Amino acid sequence: MSTATAPVPPRSSVGAPFLSVEDLKVHFPTDDGLVKSVDGLTFSLQPGEILGIVGESGSGKSVTAQAILGLHKGSQAQVSGSIWLNGRDLVAASEDDMRQVRGSEIAMIFQDPLSALHPFYTIGQQIAEAYRVHNKVSAKDARARTVEMLQKVGIPNAAGRYDDYPHQFSGGMRQRAMIAMALICKPRLLIADEPTTALDVTVQAQILELIKELRDELDSAVILITHDLGVVAETCDQVVVMYGGQAVEKGPVDELFALPEMPYTWGLLGSMPRMDRVRETRLTPIPGSPPSLINVPKGCVFNPRCRFSDRVPGRKCFEVHPDLLPSSSPRHEVRCHIPHEERVEILDTEIRPTL
């Protein structure tokens, strides 16, 4: 595995981010070619903030989370760039070091709790084991701490449910148990990968509210991976929109939803149902399919599906890769060749009336 590391950031910088990801690339060699799952991703996160990473399946969201957790170490993955967590270089860290980091400083809530939980061990045993790996405590103390966490995440009769197996829990209760396991060691960074998939909307709202409450209590930073822009708008402080392994738009949630500027973001918003008003037009799907990460389109990665590429003179959209540049504010960045003023005009005259 390649671990080329970017220049070391000053660890004593005032206001330095708690998590800093800089020019992250995760490539996988295959017989068919090099799969560029993540290709130059940069973002940062402060304690207490929730960052939403949104995009279609295959955009690189989960691979990014796995890179932060160091799960590509020992594989054939080619990882470069830098990931700094509170002054620690995670890309250069050894696998032994990452085992200490996982669970204690970084924890993850997986998409499918039934697959993530072992069917042969009780819920309590699995959570207690996660606690004892990082804390030298007795089995009795680990059990007491586990029951406390089960109560905290809203599982009724926590002491009695300690000895139940995963199949005896409902989907929402299993997800709460996964959150208890993730938070039992009070990690400073929580990564939630599609934590509400396959849950009904009532349970989904409860899980998201629980994550926010525990974030406030522990002052943890949270990365929320999702395809649902509604969840992002309701829950997150910042958002990164990913497409083809790259960030195509990012910024504060209120700015990005008030003035989205990337045609791909417009497509995501146009395909999302609205519950706050009656739509006068049908939902508009994004035409085409996500790009092959082996043969990424030349120029703008979104150009094969973009209906506004003719707004740019010549073949710039098809030949020149756009940079991610500040737009409406220094923190709101967009990767698009269409000039800012023209994007705003398109948004007001063509996009907003259909949303």
DALIN-V425505 format. One line per field, one symbol per residue. phi: phi as a letter, one per 30 degrees, with the letter a starting at -180 (. if undefined). psi: psi as a letter, one per 20 degrees, with the letter a starting at -180 (. if undefined). burial: I if it has 16 or more other C-alpha atoms within 10 Angstrom, else O. A space follows every 50 residues. Layout:
BEGIN
phi: ???
psi: ???
burial: ???
END
This chain:
BEGIN
phi: .dbdcdeddddcddidddbbcbhdbbcbdbddkddcdbbjcbabaceicc cccbldeidjdddddddddidddicddccbjbbcchicdddddddddddd ddjdcbbbcddcddddcddcbdededdddddddcbdbddddddddddddd dddicdhedddecdceddcdedddddddddddcdchddbcccchdcdicd dddeddddddddddeddchddbcccaccddddddcccbbcccaiibdcaa ldedddddbdbceddeddddccdcccaddcbddcdddibedddccdedid dcedcdccdddcdicedcbcddddbebdaecccbcaddeeddddddedcc cedcd
psi: pplpprqpqpijppjpqgpopolppoqoprhiapomgpmlpprrpqpiqp ppoqrrpjijghhgghghikiipiajqopraqopolipohhiqrhgghhh gpgghpqporgnhhhhqpiiqqggghghghghhipnrrhghhgghghghh ghjkoqlhhhihjqrhiiqrghhghhhhggghihjlqipppoolijpjqr hghghggghgggghghgikqqpooprjohggghhhqhrqpoqpkjqpiqq aqghghhhmpiphghggghijpqpiirpqirqqoqpqaqqqpigmpqqcp hihiipjjhiipqbkghihppqqoqqdhrhioqqnqipqghhggggghhh ggii.
burial: OOIOIOOOOOOOOOOIIIIIIIIIIIIIOOOOOOIIIIIIIIIIIIIIII IIIIIIOIIIIIIIIOIIIIIIIOOOIIIIIIIIIIIOOIIIOOOOOIIO IIIIIIIIIIIIIIOOIOOOOIIIIIIIIIIIOOOOOOOOOIIOIIIOII IIIIIOOIIOIIOIIIOOIOIIIIIIIIIIIIIIIIIIIIIIIIIIIOOO OOIIOIIIOIIIOIIOOOIIIIIIIIIIIOIIIOIIIIIIIIIIIIIIII IIIOIIIOIIIIIIIIIIIIOOOOOOOOOOOOIOOIOOOIIOIIOIIOII IIIIIIOOIOOOOOOIIIOOIIOIIIIIOOOIIIIIIIOIOOIIOOIOOO IOOOI
END
